[in-house]
Amino acid sequence: MRFGFIVSKAVGNAVVRNRVRRRLRAAAAQLLPDVHANADIVVRALAGSAQAEWTTLQAEISEGIDRIVVKV
């Protein structure tokens, strides 16, 4: 399975964008065992992602994956 992350300049400067990307990557990594191996998932971070709590990011990614991917 592959994850792709789109974090535009609307999220913030380079430091903020990279922090958001790392947080999203960590949240997605926790869900890897539950997702089908052939899935390709792209996550687009919105401007509010920089201020979002960790639990909110996890819940949003999990909810999105539940809607589109068949779990193992």
N, C-alpha and C positions, 0 to 999 in steps of 0.2 A: 504494500500500500504506500501511496505517496501523498504527502500534504504539500500544498503550495500556499504561500501567504502573500497577499497584496496589501501593502501598507503605504498609502500615498502621502504626499506632503501635507495634505489636509489634517493628518493626525498630529503633526508637529515637526520639529527639526530632526536632524539625523539621529541624535542621541535618543530622542523620544521614540522615533520610529523603530529603531533597533531594539529598544526595551520592550515595546509592544510586540515585535516579532518574536523575541525570545520568550515572552510570557505565553503567547499563543502556541508556540512550538512546544513548550513544556506542558501546557494543558492538553494539546493534541496527543502528545506522547503517552499520556496516562490512559488514553482511550484505545491505543493500538491493539491490545489483546482482544477487544470486543468487535473490531471491524474486519470485514472480509478482506482477504489478502489482495484482491485485484482492484481495490477501490482507489480512485484518484480524487482527491478532495482539494478544492481551492477555497481559502478563507479570505474574505476581503474585510479588512479592519476599517471601521468607520471612525470619524473624528473623536467620538466619545470613548474609544477604546483605551486611550491613554489614561483616563481617569477612572476606568472601571476597576472594581474590586476583583481579586483573584477568583473568588467563588462565582462571580458573575460571568467571567470569561469562561470558566470551566462549564458552567451550566449552559451558556449560549452555544458553545461548540458541541457539547453533548446533545443538546436539543436539535441542532442542525443536522448532525450525523444521524440521529434517530429518524429524522424525517426522510432522509434520502438514501441511506445505506442499509442493506440487509446485514444484520449482525450474524456472526458465526454461531 
